[in-house]
């Protein structure tokens, strides 16, 4: 077994995609420094996470395949997927037992709650949600990573860390917008004990985010979809992968903003979370106070007007043009009927 295993539990929308891209794109460089990121394909980490949580349709062998690569490694191994944080206490205990006798460390990246909620709302839209942002509340626990079960770092670590020494639990605070992705990577590299300057960062991507007009357009489109789009798998493919991410996200637009009335409840939750994390004595990189939403930030600005009908029409027109272009590009032929056919 590897001498040390880093379990990166997420959390969702905290820079996990960016970090996974950096690590995946620099596997050979990191391996030379003693860090293994296992998997012939990066999707193995997602499948392994689903397997240990007993998700419907999960490949039960995926976790074993990950272990097969970790066991012979002489050094540190990294496992990373944002859905791991939603595991139950029993599932977490089984994972930790499977990794013995390695010295297991838990790594959690967490984000300002005020910026987190609009991002979670977007993900709900991409998976078939129809509630407007002003009416949206993050569920307490629906068994997924998109509820506070998988989004509140204190709740996640309550289930994962009861038997882990606090100095082996690393809480990385995602820097505020404008700090640059580099700072998040440097903090993560510190935990991984690798040289952050040794890695190429140009191929790393951030998660796609929708502007306010695109998000409202998507919400209205999803509201019109029939039952054939009701399953998570179908919605994720057609709504997220075929429409939201490639077509709507590049259109940009005003950032989504929470209504100021939503802030007090989030501030109270953040205060409780911050206090629990401090009391636990975990190793923190960054400032825990940055988990607290604050009035005046762009994600919680007062007086943010909803998109106008004109903005929605402009967005829809551009989106339809992009869809038509993408269908044309995917066509195996010209996509044109016989020119003699009037």
C-alpha positions in Angstrom: 0.0 0.0 0.0 1.1 3.6 -0.6 2.8 5.1 2.4 0.4 8.0 2.4 -3.0 8.5 0.7 -4.7 11.9 0.2 -8.5 11.7 0.0 -9.8 14.8 -1.7 -13.5 14.9 -0.8 -14.4 17.9 -2.7 -16.5 20.0 -2.1 -18.5 20.7 -5.2 -18.1 24.1 -6.8 -14.9 24.8 -4.8 -12.4 24.5 -7.6 -12.3 20.7 -7.8 -12.5 20.6 -11.6 -9.6 23.0 -11.9 -7.4 21.0 -9.5 -8.3 17.7 -11.1 -7.4 19.1 -14.5 -4.0 20.3 -13.2 -3.2 17.0 -11.6 -4.4 14.9 -14.5 -2.5 16.9 -17.0 0.8 16.7 -15.0 0.6 13.1 -13.8 4.1 12.2 -15.0 5.7 15.3 -13.5 3.9 14.6 -10.2 4.8 10.9 -10.2 8.5 11.9 -10.4 7.9 13.8 -7.2 6.3 10.8 -5.5 2.6 11.6 -6.1 0.4 9.0 -7.9 -2.9 10.1 -9.4 -4.2 6.6 -10.3 -6.4 5.7 -13.2 -5.9 5.1 -16.9 -8.9 7.3 -17.4 -9.8 10.2 -15.1 -13.4 9.1 -14.8 -12.2 6.2 -12.6 -12.2 8.4 -9.6 -15.9 9.3 -10.2 -16.9 5.7 -10.7 -14.9 4.6 -7.6 -16.7 7.3 -5.5 -20.1 6.1 -6.8 -19.1 2.5 -6.1 -18.2 3.0 -2.5 -21.5 4.9 -2.0 -23.6 2.1 -3.6 -25.0 4.4 -6.2 -27.6 2.8 -8.6 -25.8 1.5 -11.7 -22.3 2.0 -10.2 -19.5 -0.3 -11.3 -18.7 -2.1 -8.1 -15.2 -3.0 -9.4 -14.2 0.7 -9.9 -13.0 1.1 -6.3 -11.0 -2.1 -6.4 -9.3 -1.0 -9.6 -8.2 2.2 -7.9 -6.9 0.2 -5.0 -5.0 -2.1 -7.4 -2.9 0.9 -8.5 -2.5 2.4 -5.1 -1.3 -0.8 -3.3 2.1 -1.2 -5.1 2.9 2.5 -5.1 5.9 3.6 -3.0 4.9 7.1 -2.1 1.8 9.3 -1.9 -1.4 8.5 -3.8 -4.2 11.0 -4.4 -7.9 10.2 -4.8 -10.1 13.1 -5.8 -13.8 13.4 -6.5 -16.3 15.9 -5.2 -19.1 13.4 -4.6 -17.0 11.6 -1.9 -18.0 14.2 0.6 -21.6 13.0 0.5 -20.6 9.5 1.7 -22.2 8.2 5.0 -20.2 7.6 8.1 -20.3 3.9 7.5 -19.2 4.2 3.8 -16.4 6.5 4.9 -15.2 4.1 7.5 -15.1 1.3 4.9 -13.0 3.4 2.6 -10.5 4.3 5.3 -10.3 0.6 6.3 -9.5 -0.3 2.7 -6.6 2.1 2.7 -5.0 0.8 5.8 -2.1 0.7 6.7 -1.4 3.8 4.7 -1.4 7.1 6.5 -4.6 8.6 5.2 -5.1 12.4 5.0 -8.4 14.1 4.3 -8.4 17.1 2.0 -11.5 19.4 1.7 -11.7 22.5 -0.5 -14.5 24.8 0.5 -16.0 28.0 -0.8 -17.8 31.2 0.4 -21.4 30.1 1.0 -22.7 33.2 -0.7 -21.0 32.3 -4.0 -21.7 28.6 -3.5 -25.5 28.8 -3.6 -25.9 30.4 -7.0 -23.5 27.8 -8.4 -25.5 24.9 -6.8 -28.7 26.4 -8.2 -27.1 26.3 -11.7 -26.2 22.7 -11.3 -29.8 21.9 -10.2 -31.0 23.6 -13.4 -28.7 21.5 -15.5 -30.2 18.4 -13.9 -33.8 19.4 -14.4 -34.6 21.9 -11.6 -37.1 24.7 -12.3 -37.2 26.9 -9.2 -36.1 30.5 -9.6 -32.9 31.5 -7.8 -34.8 33.8 -5.3 -37.0 30.8 -4.4 -34.2 28.2 -4.2 -33.0 26.7 -1.0 -30.2 24.2 -0.7 -31.8 20.9 0.6 -30.6 19.9 4.1 -29.9 16.3 3.0 -31.2 14.6 -0.1 -28.5 12.0 -0.2 -26.5 13.8 -2.8 -23.5 16.2 -3.0 -25.8 19.0 -4.1 -27.4 19.3 -0.6 -25.8 20.6 2.6 -24.8 17.0 3.3 -22.1 17.3 0.6 -21.6 21.1 0.7 -21.0 22.0 4.3 -17.4 21.2 5.2 -18.1 20.7 8.9 -20.9 18.2 8.2 -18.7 16.3 5.7 -15.8 16.1 8.1 -18.1 15.0 11.0 -18.7 11.8 9.0 -15.2 11.4 7.6 -12.8 12.5 10.3 -13.9 11.2 13.7 -10.9 8.8 13.8 -8.4 10.9 11.9 -5.9 13.1 13.8 -6.8 16.8 13.1 -3.4 17.5 11.8 -4.1 15.0 9.0 -7.3 16.9 8.0 -6.6 19.7 5.6 -9.2 22.4 5.0 -8.3 24.5 1.9 -10.3 27.7 1.6 -10.9 28.6 -2.1 -9.7 32.1 -2.6 -12.3 34.8 -3.4 -13.1 35.7 -7.0 -10.2 37.8 -8.4 -7.5 36.1 -6.5 -6.6 33.8 -9.4 -6.7 30.1 -9.7 -3.0 29.9 -9.1 -3.4 30.5 -5.3 -5.8 27.6 -5.0 -3.4 25.4 -6.8 -0.5 26.5 -4.6 -2.5 25.7 -1.5 -3.4 22.3 -2.9 0.2 21.6 -4.0 1.4 22.4 -0.4 -0.9 19.6 1.0 0.3 17.2 -1.7 3.9 18.1 -0.9 4.8 18.8 -4.6 6.4 21.8 -6.3 3.5 24.0 -7.7 5.8 25.7 -10.2 6.7 22.3 -11.8 3.2 21.9 -13.3 1.7 23.3 -16.5 -1.5 25.1 -15.8 -2.6 26.3 -19.2 -4.7 23.2 -19.9 -6.7 23.4 -16.7 -10.3 24.7 -17.0 -12.7 26.1 -14.5 -16.2 24.8 -14.2 -18.6 26.4 -16.7 -20.8 29.1 -15.2 -24.0 30.7 -16.7 -24.7 34.4 -16.9 -28.0 35.5 -15.5 -29.8 35.7 -18.9 -28.6 32.3 -19.9 -29.6 30.8 -16.6 -33.1 32.2 -16.7 -33.5 31.0 -20.3 -32.3 27.5 -19.3 -34.8 27.5 -16.4 -37.7 28.3 -18.8 -36.6 25.7 -21.3 -36.3 23.0 -18.6 -39.8 23.9 -17.4 -41.1 23.0 -20.9 -39.4 19.6 -21.2 -41.5 16.5 -21.1 -41.1 13.4 -18.9 -38.6 11.8 -21.3 -36.1 14.2 -19.8 -36.9 13.5 -16.2 -34.2 11.0 -15.3 -30.9 12.4 -14.0 -28.8 10.7 -16.7 -30.9 12.0 -19.6 -31.1 15.5 -18.2 -27.4 15.6 -17.4 -26.5 14.6 -21.0 -29.0 16.7 -23.0 -29.5 19.7 -20.7 -26.0 20.0 -19.2 -23.7 18.6 -21.8 -25.5 19.5 -25.0 -27.1 22.9 -24.1 -26.0 24.5 -20.9 -22.2 24.0 -21.0 -21.3 24.2 -24.7 -24.0 26.7 -25.9 -25.2 28.9 -23.1 -22.2 29.2 -20.8 -20.0 30.9 -23.4 -22.6 33.6 -23.9 -21.6 35.3 -20.6 -23.8 38.0 -19.2 -24.3 39.5 -15.8 -23.2 37.3 -12.9 -25.9 35.6 -10.8 -26.5 37.4 -7.6 -28.3 36.3 -4.4 -31.0 38.6 -3.2 -29.8 40.4 0.0 -32.7 38.8 1.9 -31.0 35.4 1.5 -27.9 36.4 3.3 -28.8 36.2 7.0 -29.6 32.5 6.9 -26.4 31.8 5.0 -24.4 34.0 7.3 -25.8 32.1 10.3 -24.9 28.7 8.7 -21.4 29.9 7.8 -20.8 31.1 11.4 -21.8 27.7 12.8 -19.6 25.9 10.2 -16.6 28.2 10.9 -16.8 27.7 14.6 -17.1 23.9 14.3 -14.0 23.8 12.0 -12.0 26.0 14.4 -13.0 23.8 17.4 -11.9 20.7 15.6 -8.4 22.0 15.1 -8.0 21.0 11.5 -5.0 22.2 9.4 -6.4 25.2 7.5 -4.9 26.8 4.4 -6.5 30.2 3.8 -8.8 32.2 6.0 -11.9 30.5 7.4 -13.6 33.9 7.5 -13.7 33.8 3.7 -16.4 31.1 4.0 -18.7 33.8 5.3 -20.9 35.6 2.7 -20.7 39.3 2.9 -23.1 42.1 1.6 -21.7 44.0 -1.3 -19.9 41.3 -3.1 -20.9 40.7 -6.6 -22.7 37.5 -5.7 -24.8 39.3 -3.1 -25.4 42.7 -4.6 -28.4 44.8 -3.7 -30.9 45.8 -6.4 -29.9 43.2 -9.0 -32.7 43.2 -11.7 -33.8 40.0 -13.3 -33.0 39.7 -17.1 -35.4 41.6 -19.3 -37.5 40.0 -22.0 -35.2 41.7 -24.6 -32.1 40.2 -23.0 -33.8 36.7 -22.9 -34.7 37.1 -26.6 -31.2 38.1 -27.6 -29.8 35.2 -25.6 -32.2 32.7 -27.1 -31.5 34.0 -30.7 -27.7 33.6 -30.2 -28.2 30.2 -28.6 -30.3 28.9 -31.4 -27.7 30.0 -34.0 -25.0 28.2 -32.0 -27.1 25.1 -31.8 -27.7 25.1 -35.5 -23.9 25.6 -36.1 -23.1 22.7 -33.8 -25.6 20.4 -35.5 -24.1 21.3 -38.8 -20.6 20.6 -37.5 -21.7 17.2 -36.2 -23.2 16.2 -39.5 -21.4 13.4 -41.3 -22.2 14.9 -44.6 -23.2 18.3 -45.8 -26.6 18.1 -44.1 -28.2 19.3 -47.3 -30.8 17.4 -49.3 -30.5 16.6 -53.0 -30.3 20.1 -54.7 -32.6 18.9 -57.4 -35.3 18.3 -54.8 -37.4 21.5 -54.7 
